[in-house]
Amino acid sequence: MTTREQTYAGIRQEKDDMMDQHLHSTQRLNAFHDDIMKQVFDAAFKQHEAEFGPPPCPFTLFLLGSAGRFEQGTISDQDHGMVFEEDTEEAADYFLNLGKTFSDGLNEAGYPYCEGKVMSSNPVWCRSASAWKEQIASWMEAETLDTIRSLHMICDARVIHGEKLPVTALKKQISSVLKQDPHKLKRFFENIQFMKKSVGLFGQIFTEQNGPHSGSLNLKQSAFLPYVNAIRVLAIKEGIEPSSTLMRMKALKHTAAHSGRIDEYEEAFRTLLDFRLRALKNAPDYDSSHYVNIDSLGPVRKKELRHILKTAESLHHYVQRFTAKG
Amino acid sequence: MEDMLYLMNSLWVMVSAILVIFMIAGFIMLEAGSTRMKNAGHIAGKTAFTFGLASLVFWAVGFAFIFGGNANFFVGMTDFFYSGADLELGLSSTVFFVFQLAFAGIAITIALGGFAERAKLSVYVLFTILFSALVYPVVAHWIWGGGWLAEHGKQDFAGSTVVHLTGAMAALAATILLKPRIGRFNKDGSANAIHGHNQVFTSLGVLILWVGWFGFNAGSTVSVDAGFFGFVALNTQLAAGAGAVAALIISWVVLGKSDIPTILNGALAGLVAITASCAFVDTWAAVVIGLVAGVLVFYGAKLMEKLGIDDPIFALSVHGIPGIWGTLSTGFFATPELATVGQPGLFYGGGFAQLGVQAMGVFVSGAFAFVASFAILFIIKKLLGGLRVSEEEEIMGLDISEHGTYGYPEVFADTKSKAAAEK
C-alpha cells in the first residue's frame, strides 16, 4: 500500500516529467493542469472518505484565479472553493476537512498554498449554497475593495468536480445585481482601475529599472491582467457564464453592446498568449516567466508588443467609459 | 562712505558665510534621508564632525595654500594658522576667511558622500584632513587664489569646478576603491535600488541646500557693490527651478512616472551648474543651463549604474557631471557685459577661446582632484588594511558598528534591551 505522501509525490513527479510536453498551447497546458488537479482531488477524496465516510450531501468543487479561467502558466498557487447542498454544521465540518486534505495534497503536488487563503480549506471559501448566497449579497452590499475583489474571484470560478449548477447560480446572482445597479458596476470597474502605464508618449515601453529583471517588461502586470480584468467586467455585466477570457470574448461578440469592439481586443490578446507561451518556454524559473526582455526582441516582435500594450490601454478606457455610462 | 561700504560688504559676506555653513544641515538631511535607517545616526553625525575637522585644517594650512603669498605652481606659502590679520581686502579679512572656510567644508562634505554606508570612520577622519590640506586648496588656488588658471581667465564664479567637481572627483575615487555596497549589483551586472529611508528628509535637505546656495552664489560677489548680488541670486533661482522641471519631465517620459529623487537631484544639478556661471550669463541662459543640468543628472545616474559604480547619494551625478556642464556653460553663454573675468562665450562672438579655457580648467582640475584623492585613499587603504568595514558590520549598519548606538534605537534595539529601557 502506498502512503498518502507517496501518492502526492507520485503525482508531482508525473507533473514535473510531463509538463514540457504540454507547453505548445495554453489550452493543452491547462488541460494538463486540470488532469493533475483531478488526480489530486480523487486521491484526497478517497483518503477523506476512508476516514470520515461518504459525503452527507452533494457538493461542487471549483477552481478560481488563473486555473478557473483556464489560463494557468507552468506554476501557480492554488485558488479554489466549495459549495455544498445542506446547510448543516455536520456538512460544513465534513467539507472543510475535505478542503484541507485537498489543499494539502495540492501543495505536496507542487501547487503552493494561496497567500490570500482563497482555498476550500478556509470557511470563507467553503460554504453551503444558502450561505454562499448570503455571503455574496453581503459582499455586494459592503462594496469595499476587498469584498468586490472576492466577487471578481467568484466570476472566474470553474467547476472541476460535481454539479455546475450551484456555481452558475452564484455568478447569476452577481450578474443580476450589476445589470440593475450601474453604481455597483462602476464599483466593479474601480476595483481593477489601477493599471500601470507601460507605453509612453513616444511609444517607448517602460521597463523595470532595477533588480534582476532590469530592462524587462512584466507581462502579467502590464498586459495580461488588464485584458483579463476588463473583459471580466464586461462579461459579468452581460451574464456570460464561461470564465476563460477567450470564451468570454467570443460570447461578448454576440452582444448588442460590444459586438463591434471585441475583434480588435481578441486579436491582440491572442498575440499576447503566444508571447507568454514563448516566455514560459524560455524562462529558467517561474519568476522570470512573467518578464520579457525588450532589448532581446526584434523590431517586429517589439511592434507587436507595443500593439498589445496599447490595445490593453484602449480596452481599459473602453470599459471605463462603458461602466461610467451605467 | 568707504567705511560704510567696508562694513556693508563684511556684513553681507558674513550672512552669506552663515548661509553656506547652514548648507551642512542640508547635507545632513539629504544624506541621511537618501540612505538606510541603520546608518542614519552615523551619516548625520559624521557630517557635522568632518565639517568641524575640516575647519581646523583650513585654518592651519588650507587658507594659506589657497590665498597665501610666495606661491609655487600648486599653492601659496604664507598666512598659515591664520591669525585674523588684515589682508587689505574690501571687507573684513576674518569674514572673508570664514566665508572661504565654509566653501572648503562643503567640498569635503560632497567628497565624503561617495563613502556612504560602507567606509570606516577612521577613513573619514584621515581623508578629511588630507583632502582639506592637499586636494581642495590646490584647485582653489589655481582658480581663485591667483594661480595659473586664474591667469588664463578661467570663469568659475562660485565654484562649479573648485567646490563641486573637486568634491565629486574625490567621491568617484572613493567609490571606485570602496566598491559597491552589498546588494547594490547582481551577478549579471543588473542594479538593485537601495532606497533611502526618508524622502521627506531628502526633500528638506535639498531645500536647505537651495536656500544656502544664495549665500554660496550671491555671497560670492564678496561685496554689495551696485546690488549685483541680486542678479546672481535671480540666476541661481531660475537654474534651480529649471533643473527640477527638466528632471521631472525626463523621468516622466523615460520611466512613465515622475521620480522624486530625480526631481530633487534636478534642482540640485541646476544649482551646481549655475554656480560657475551665475554672474556671467543672462537670465534666459540661466534657465537653459538649469534645464540641461536637470536632464544630465538623470542620465548621469543611469550611466553610473551602467558602469557598476555605486553612488549612494548621487555625489557624481549631481555635483560631478553638472559641475562640468556648469563650468563649460560660461564658454557658451558668458555675455560681453558680464564677463568681468575672461572673455565672452561662443554664442556672443567670443569664439572658442573661453570655451577652451573652461574645458582645460575642468579637465586639469578634475584630473588632479581624482588622481590626488585616489592616491591619498590608496595610501590610507594600505595603512589601515582596507577602507571598508567588514561585511558583517556593513549588514548590521554603521550606527552600531562604528558608534555603538543606533540613530533609530526603537527600530533596531533588540527586545531585551527595549524591555530593560522600559523598566
Interface residues (C-beta under 8 A of the other chain):
Chain A: K196 K197 S198 G200 L201 F202 Q204 F206 Q209 N210 G211 P212 H213 S214 G215
Chain B: N186 D188 S190 A191 N192 A193 V253 V254 L255 G256 K257
